[in-house]
Structures are given as C-alpha cells and as structure tokens.
C-alpha cells in the first residue's frame, strides 16, 4: 500500500486531529482497490443421464463443461459382461449437456463413470446407472453452421451429430479438386488438394454436399453454400421459379452456367436464386427428379423454367 507524501507530516500533529486525518488518508489510499473476484470452486455434478437411442446418451451437468478437455477415455461404460466403447463426446444444445456416442448398446443395465472439468478447471467425478436401449438412431443429421459469403478462402460444415467421416460426397463449382479434412466427427473443412486448385479472387465458388451419413447410417439432405475470396464483392440477385405445368416443383437443383457450370442452388418450393457478378444473360438448367428444363435468364426478369419429363444426371454436368 502506498501513502501520499503529505502523510509523513502527521508525526508533527497531536490529538484528535491526527487520528481523523490518519483515517482519511488510509481510506483514500485503499479506496482504489476493488474487492477480489470470487473464484469458482464448485465441482461440476452430473444431474441426469438420458438414453436417446442405441448409439447416443445425453449427460446433463450442473454447469458448462470444458469441451476441449473431453476425450472418450474420460468416460467408462460397463455392463455385467462387457465394456461399451465410447466413440465421441460433444456438446448438445449447450456445453452443460454432453452427448456420448457409443457403439450399439444392448437392453441391459449399464454403469457409467467418468471425469469432467468445468471452465474454471474444477474436476467433477461422477457415477450413475442407466438401462441400455436397442431403439435405432433414425434422426437425419443436419448442418448447424457453415462458411458463407465474401472474404472466405475455404469451406467448412458443422453437423448436428457424429458423422461417418468417410461418407461425405461433394463437389465444388466451378470445378475444383478439394478434399474433406475432418477436425472431429462433426466438423469438416473442404480444402484444395494443391495450390493449383486454390480459389481465385474474382470468382464465387459453390460447395454442393450431395450426401453424408452419421455413424448410424442416416443420410443428410443435399446442401449448398457459396464463398468468394473477394473482399468487396456485392452481387446482383438473379431469381426464378421452376414449374411442371402450373405446379411449383418441391425440390431439385438449379444450375447456373456460361459455357460451363459456375453455380448451383437448391430449389425450395419452386424458387431458386443466385448472386451473380454482372447483369448479362446466364443459362439456368433445372433438374428435379425425372424432370428438367433450361432457359436464358437475366437479373430482374421473370425467369420461369418450365420442366418436361426428361431425366438428366446432375453428376454428368458438374463432374
């Protein structure tokens, strides 16, 4: 603690004035100090074990868990006759709810024990029991976050659950040779396999995820996103709709081209849209199951594609 210089002169004073002044100086000197922050010393506790299906268990804790410290070896699941192998741990709706992905369970009693840490590094030890389930996982995985827009040099996708990392089927448009690089079972980057395949600054690139499977074999829906390394890109909207007679098609793809395919969009309730770099004409080809059709399209025009029954293999156009 440091005292003001004038405090050394107090020795010359006597009586009550000295005491009052000394108290004032002590208060003034210490007033700038804030009370110490209270440190979290509570250990995280397990409050609930919920069996979702034969491959997933949700563990609910009293507080958020340090998910970076979660590894399969943190948890042991045993029955009377076997050990159930833990494949992956990841947060559910929040970091206080942890999904445990396992090999298929049996309809037997299991004991689960483990160690977790909260974000203040307090360790929590837990032990509980649950009844195994043989109900299969039938939930379709979906994408929870992804790269999109300008000033991006790579694609990434994050899935809702643990995925089979060998199952992703995808294409980059305009055609580039990329590979899927999985950081874990839920998060994948899609990167050029060589410098020659890197994205060009003045081009918009589209990632078409054709399909991917979770660890139970459930397939994701097709998904499209687009990025450009351009930092100042401000595109022009080109929109349209696809009809069979007078009925909007429920799904499918719209392909954007100028001599070659340069973009792709998923059709939603008959509508499609692109962000293009100029207002000149493009060719739009729509593929929807057994139906297909093409038009020359312009931004701001009534770009209606009327489909006829003619199947086109989309891979023949984009690969």
C-alpha positions in Angstrom: 0.0 0.0 0.0 1.4 3.5 -0.9 0.6 6.6 1.1 0.5 10.2 -0.2 3.6 12.2 0.5 1.8 14.5 2.9 1.2 11.6 5.3 4.8 11.8 6.6 4.0 15.1 8.2 1.4 13.5 10.5 4.1 12.9 13.1 4.1 16.6 13.8 0.4 16.6 14.7 -1.1 15.6 18.1 -4.5 14.8 19.4 -7.8 14.0 17.7 -6.9 15.9 14.5 -4.1 13.5 13.9 -6.4 10.4 14.3 -9.1 11.8 12.0 -6.6 12.7 9.3 -4.8 9.3 9.5 -8.1 7.5 9.0 -8.9 9.8 6.0 -5.5 9.0 4.4 -5.9 5.2 4.9 -9.4 5.2 3.4 -8.3 7.4 0.4 -5.2 5.2 -0.2 -7.2 1.9 -0.2 -10.3 3.1 -2.0 -8.9 2.3 -5.4 -8.7 -1.4 -4.7 -11.7 -3.4 -5.8 -12.8 -6.5 -3.9 -11.2 -9.7 -5.1 -13.2 -11.6 -7.7 -14.8 -14.7 -6.3 -13.2 -17.8 -7.8 -15.5 -20.7 -9.0 -14.6 -23.6 -6.6 -17.7 -25.7 -7.2 -17.1 -29.1 -8.9 -19.5 -29.9 -11.8 -22.0 -32.6 -10.9 -24.0 -35.0 -13.1 -27.7 -34.4 -12.7 -29.3 -36.6 -15.4 -28.5 -39.5 -17.8 -30.8 -39.6 -20.8 -30.6 -42.5 -23.3 -31.6 -41.1 -26.7 -31.2 -44.3 -28.8 -28.9 -47.3 -29.1 -25.9 -45.1 -30.0 -26.3 -41.9 -28.0 -26.6 -40.9 -24.4 -27.0 -37.3 -23.1 -25.3 -36.4 -19.8 -26.6 -33.2 -18.1 -24.4 -31.4 -15.7 -24.9 -28.5 -13.2 -22.7 -26.2 -15.3 -21.0 -25.9 -18.6 -18.2 -28.3 -19.2 -14.8 -27.6 -20.8 -15.5 -29.5 -24.0 -11.9 -29.2 -25.2 -10.9 -31.5 -22.3 -13.4 -34.2 -23.3 -11.9 -37.4 -24.7 -13.5 -40.8 -25.0 -11.2 -42.1 -22.3 -12.8 -39.7 -19.8 -15.8 -42.0 -19.6 -16.2 -45.7 -18.9 -19.4 -47.6 -19.5 -19.7 -51.2 -18.4 -22.4 -53.8 -18.0 -22.1 -57.1 -16.2 -20.5 -58.8 -19.1 -18.8 -56.1 -21.3 -17.5 -52.6 -21.7 -19.4 -50.4 -24.1 -16.9 -48.5 -26.2 -17.2 -44.7 -26.2 -16.6 -43.2 -29.7 -17.0 -39.5 -29.2 -18.1 -36.7 -26.8 -19.6 -33.4 -27.9 -21.9 -30.7 -26.6 -25.6 -30.8 -27.4 -27.7 -27.6 -27.1 -25.2 -26.2 -24.6 -21.9 -27.1 -23.0 -23.7 -28.4 -19.9 -25.3 -31.2 -22.0 -22.8 -33.6 -23.4 -23.7 -36.3 -26.0 -21.9 -39.6 -25.6 -21.7 -41.5 -28.9 -21.1 -45.2 -28.4 -21.1 -48.5 -30.2 -24.5 -50.2 -30.3 -26.0 -50.9 -26.9 -27.9 -53.9 -25.6 -31.0 -53.9 -23.5 -29.1 -54.4 -20.3 -28.2 -52.3 -17.2 -25.1 -50.2 -17.6 -22.9 -48.2 -15.1 -21.3 -45.0 -16.3 -18.4 -43.4 -14.5 -16.2 -40.5 -15.6 -14.3 -37.3 -15.1 -15.1 -33.9 -16.5 -13.8 -30.4 -15.9 -15.7 -27.1 -15.8 -14.3 -23.9 -17.4 -12.6 -22.9 -14.2 -10.8 -26.3 -14.2 -12.7 -27.7 -11.3 -12.8 -31.5 -11.6 -16.1 -33.4 -11.4 -16.2 -37.2 -10.8 -19.5 -38.9 -11.5 -21.0 -42.4 -11.3 -24.5 -43.4 -12.4 -26.5 -46.2 -13.9 -28.9 -46.5 -16.9 -30.8 -49.0 -18.9 -29.5 -49.6 -22.4 -31.7 -49.1 -25.4 -31.9 -51.1 -28.7 -34.0 -48.4 -30.4 -32.1 -47.4 -33.6 -31.0 -43.9 -34.3 -33.3 -42.7 -37.1 -32.7 -38.9 -36.8 -31.4 -37.3 -40.0 -28.3 -35.3 -39.4 -28.3 -31.6 -40.4 -25.8 -28.8 -40.7 -25.6 -26.4 -37.8 -23.1 -23.9 -39.2 -21.2 -23.3 -42.4 -19.0 -20.8 -44.3 -20.7 -18.3 -46.5 -20.1 -15.0 -48.2 -17.1 -12.9 -49.2 -13.6 -12.8 -47.9 -13.6 -16.6 -47.4 -10.8 -18.9 -48.6 -12.2 -22.3 -47.6 -15.4 -24.1 -46.9 -16.4 -25.7 -43.6 -19.5 -27.6 -42.4 -20.5 -28.5 -38.8 -23.0 -31.2 -38.4 -25.6 -31.8 -35.6 -24.2 -35.2 -34.6 -21.3 -37.5 -35.1 -20.7 -38.4 -38.7 -19.1 -41.2 -40.7 -16.0 -39.2 -41.8 -15.6 -41.5 -44.9 -19.1 -40.9 -46.2 -19.2 -37.2 -47.5 -19.9 -36.9 -51.2 -19.5 -33.4 -52.5 -18.5 -31.2 -55.4 -17.0 -27.7 -55.7 -18.3 -25.5 -58.5 -16.7 -24.1 -60.7 -14.9 -27.4 -60.7 -12.1 -27.6 -58.2 -10.4 -30.6 -56.7 -11.0 -30.4 -53.0 -10.7 -32.9 -50.1 -12.6 -33.2 -46.9 -10.5 -32.6 -43.8 -12.3 -33.7 -40.6 -11.2 -32.0 -37.4 -13.5 -34.3 -35.5 -16.6 -36.3 -36.3 -18.8 -33.2 -36.5 -16.6 -30.5 -38.2 -15.1 -30.7 -41.6 -13.1 -28.3 -43.8 -13.0 -28.6 -47.5 -9.6 -27.6 -48.8 -7.9 -27.6 -52.2 -5.6 -30.6 -52.7 -2.9 -28.4 -54.3 -2.0 -24.8 -54.9 -3.3 -25.1 -58.4 -6.8 -25.9 -57.2 -7.0 -22.9 -54.9 -9.9 -20.4 -55.2 -9.4 -17.4 -57.5 -10.0 -13.9 -56.0 -12.6 -12.9 -58.7 -14.8 -16.0 -58.6 -17.7 -17.2 -56.4 -17.4 -20.9 -55.5 -20.2 -23.2 -54.5 -20.0 -26.3 -52.3 -22.6 -29.0 -53.0 -22.8 -31.6 -50.3 -24.6 -34.4 -52.1 -24.9 -36.6 -49.0 -23.1 -37.6 -45.8 -24.0 -40.2 -43.2 -24.0 -40.2 -39.5 -22.4 -43.1 -37.5 -25.7 -44.9 -37.6 -26.0 -44.6 -41.4 -28.7 -41.9 -41.6 -28.1 -39.6 -44.6 -28.1 -35.8 -44.6 -30.1 -33.8 -47.1 -28.3 -32.1 -50.0 -26.9 -28.7 -49.0 -25.3 -25.8 -50.9 -23.3 -22.8 -49.7 -21.1 -20.3 -51.6 -18.0 -18.3 -50.8 -15.6 -15.9 -52.5 -12.1 -14.7 -51.6 -13.2 -11.3 -52.9 -13.3 -8.8 -50.0 -15.6 -6.2 -51.7 -17.9 -8.4 -53.7 -21.5 -7.1 -53.9 -23.5 -9.4 -56.1 -26.7 -8.9 -58.3 -29.7 -11.1 -57.5 -30.9 -13.5 -60.2 -34.0 -15.3 -59.1 -36.6 -17.5 -60.8 -39.0 -20.4 -60.4 -39.4 -23.9 -61.7 -42.8 -25.3 -62.8 -44.2 -28.6 -64.1 -47.3 -27.3 -66.0 -48.6 -24.8 -63.4 -47.3 -26.6 -60.3 -44.1 -25.5 -58.5 -41.6 -28.3 -58.1 -40.9 -29.2 -54.5 -37.1 -29.8 -54.8 -34.2 -30.3 -57.1 -31.3 -28.1 -58.3 -30.9 -25.1 -60.5 -27.5 -24.9 -62.3 -26.0 -21.5 -63.4 -23.8 -21.6 -66.5 -21.8 -19.6 -69.1 -20.2 -22.2 -71.3 -19.6 -24.2 -68.2 -21.4 -24.7 -64.8 -20.4 -21.8 -62.5 -23.1 -22.1 -59.8 -25.7 -24.2 -58.1 -28.8 -23.6 -56.0 -31.2 -25.9 -54.1 -34.8 -25.3 -55.2 -37.2 -24.5 -52.4 -40.9 -24.7 -53.1 -40.2 -24.0 -56.8 -37.9 -21.0 -56.2 -34.2 -20.6 -56.8 -31.8 -17.7 -56.5 -28.2 -16.8 -57.3 -25.9 -13.8 -56.7 -24.2 -13.0 -60.0 -21.3 -10.6 -60.8 -23.0 -8.8 -63.8 -26.4 -8.2 -65.4 -25.7 -10.2 -68.6 -27.5 -13.4 -69.6 -26.9 -16.7 -67.9 -28.2 -20.2 -68.7 -30.3 -21.8 -66.0 -30.8 -25.6 -66.1 -33.2 -27.1 -63.6 -33.1 -30.8 -62.6 -35.9 -32.1 -60.4 -36.1 -35.9 -60.3 -37.3 -37.1 -63.7 -38.0 -33.6 -64.9 -35.6 -31.0 -66.4 -35.6 -27.7 -68.4 -33.4 -24.8 -69.4 -33.8 -21.0 -70.1 -31.7 -18.0 -70.7 -32.1 -15.8 -67.6 -31.5 -12.2 -66.7 -31.4 -10.4 -63.3 -34.8 -8.7 -62.8 -36.6 -10.8 -65.4 -39.4 -13.3 -65.0 -37.1 -16.3 -65.1 -39.6 -19.2 -65.2 -38.3 -22.6 -66.1 -40.9 -25.0 -67.4 -39.9 -28.6 -67.0 -40.6 -31.6 -69.1 -40.2 -35.2 -68.3 -36.6 -35.8 -69.2 -34.1 -37.2 -66.6 -30.6 -35.6 -66.6 -27.8 -37.0 -64.4 -26.6 -33.9 -62.4 -23.2 -35.5 -62.0 -22.7 -35.6 -65.7 -22.9 -31.8 -65.7 -20.9 -30.8 -62.6 -18.2 -33.5 -62.6 
